[in-house]
Amino acid sequence: MKKSTLLLTTLLLSSFSAMAATVGIGNSTFEVKRPHALNAVYSAVDDMPGFLKKFKPKGAQISGLSVHGDNLEFTVTKNVLMITRSARVNADLTVDEKNPACPQGSVAGFKVNFDLGKSEQVVVDNVDSIRMDFCVSEKNPDQLTITSKGFLVQGPKYEKLIGGMIVSEITNQVPALVQAFKTHIEKQP
């Protein structure tokens, strides 16, 4: 009986250690002031390629930025201790127009997911996906407050050194993603 309990405990602990960790990568809040603000938010969400085209990466050297429908691709180049390393990022975007994580009283909520499964192997090993949660509260029909929370799901072979650098570069992109979404809302007809 004791051997089976030990075996079960070992299996459970090993399965928990193999589970991917979700890491918070930044929160922010911004205001939208414009006529029919909520309609503009929904229009922006319905046009994700337009959102992606407004994304201006920050931090590391970014090259080859391209948007094809709901797909974003670019190459990140980083110099560390006189060693240059590049990785191709390929993110498929999906949107869930319901976000149960939003507080009661929110007029809208969205989960924007970036699946990095088609990226270069070093990225896939260290980062599975990125999720941006957006919650919308209304002050009046022409003024909204939007809060965002970013999350990163570590990949199956996360390594502290390489993974840490990749997570850092992705975390640096969160403000640029939020700014792109805000700009996209403001530019809606």
Secondary structure, 3 states (H helix, E strand, C coil): CHHHHHHHHHHHHHHHHHCCCEEEEEEEEEEEECCCHHHHHHHHHHCHHHHHHCCCCCCCEEEEEEEECCEEEEEEEEEECCEEEEEEEEEEEEEECCCCCCCCCCCEEEEEEEECCCCCHHHHHHEEEEEEEEEEEEEECCEEEEEEEEEEEECCCCCHHHHHHHHHHHHHHHHHHHHHHHHHHHCCC
